[in-house]
């Protein structure tokens, strides 16, 4: 933000009597103009907000110590990879947990058994809960038993 220029669109002011806070457009607050609290009726002159100070400059990174004469040489740095080479590299995937796989399987079985039981006992469900007939009557069109082909007797 440029010093001296005001880019604030609104200010937050607080009543000194009842601590009610208000969001007021900065253009409406003129220096020396008093405002009235709508909660308690107190009048006061709001003080302009001070602009926040910029953060202090960051400290330079610490110097890297030089290798001592008796120390082992450091490993060579990794080769520089371009973005395309990093994308093409195969990411390592963590192994799948057998517990998670079992939880998915149990969930699927519960949902499937609930759906199958709703179709099998649809007449009883529609009798107890009539709004379900809007969906469950679609399954009434399904044949109960396979139809015998006429002309051929087993």
SVG drawing of the C-alpha trace seen along z (x, -y; Angstrom):
<svg xmlns="http://www.w3.org/2000/svg" viewBox="-51 -18 93 100">
<polyline fill="none" stroke="black" stroke-width="0.4" points="0.0,0.0 1.3,-3.5 1.8,-5.7 -0.5,-8.7 -3.1,-7.2 -6.2,-5.8 -7.6,-2.7 -9.9,-1.7 -13.5,-1.1 -15.0,-0.8 -14.0,-1.2 -15.1,0.6 -16.0,-1.7 -17.2,-0.8 -19.4,-2.7 -17.5,-3.7 -20.6,-3.4 -22.0,0.0 -19.3,1.5 -21.6,2.0 -19.5,2.3 -20.5,0.8 -19.0,1.2 -19.1,-2.3 -18.0,-3.4 -14.8,-5.4 -16.1,-8.1 -18.9,-8.9 -16.6,-9.4 -15.2,-13.0 -12.6,-14.2 -14.4,-15.9 -17.8,-14.6 -19.7,-13.0 -21.7,-9.8 -24.6,-8.4 -25.0,-4.8 -28.2,-3.3 -28.2,-0.9 -27.7,-3.3 -28.0,-6.7 -24.6,-7.9 -22.7,-10.4 -18.9,-10.4 -16.3,-11.4 -14.5,-8.3 -10.8,-8.5 -9.2,-7.5 -7.6,-4.1 -3.8,-4.0 -2.5,-2.2 -0.7,1.1 3.0,1.0 4.7,3.0 6.3,6.3 10.0,6.1 12.3,7.3 13.2,10.9 16.6,11.9 19.1,13.2 19.6,17.0 22.3,18.3 25.7,19.0 26.4,22.6 29.4,23.9 32.3,25.1 33.3,28.7 36.1,29.5 39.2,31.3 38.4,34.5 34.7,34.8 33.4,37.2 32.5,35.5 28.8,34.8 26.6,36.7 26.4,35.0 23.2,33.0 20.3,34.6 20.2,33.9 18.0,31.1 14.7,32.3 12.4,30.3 8.7,30.1 7.9,32.6 10.4,35.1 8.8,34.8 5.4,35.3 6.6,38.4 8.2,39.9 6.1,42.6 4.8,41.4 5.2,43.8 1.8,44.9 1.3,46.0 0.0,49.6 -3.7,50.0 -4.9,50.9 -6.8,54.2 -9.0,52.6 -10.0,49.9 -10.8,52.5 -12.9,54.5 -14.8,51.4 -15.6,50.6 -16.7,54.2 -19.0,54.2 -20.5,50.9 -21.2,52.2 -22.8,55.4 -25.0,53.4 -26.3,51.1 -26.9,54.0 -28.8,56.0 -30.9,53.0 -31.8,52.4 -32.6,56.1 -34.7,56.3 -36.6,53.2 -37.5,54.9 -38.4,58.2 -40.6,56.7 -41.9,53.8 -45.6,54.6 -45.1,54.5 -43.0,51.3 -45.6,49.5 -48.3,50.6 -46.4,49.1 -45.0,46.1 -47.3,45.0 -45.0,42.3 -42.5,45.1 -45.0,46.4 -43.8,43.7 -40.5,45.5 -41.3,49.1 -44.2,49.5 -41.5,49.4 -40.5,52.9 -44.1,54.2 -43.6,54.4 -40.9,57.0 -42.1,60.5 -42.2,62.6 -41.4,65.9 -40.2,66.5 -43.0,67.0 -43.3,70.4 -43.1,70.4 -46.4,71.7 -46.3,74.8 -43.3,76.4 -43.9,78.4 -41.0,79.8"/>
</svg>
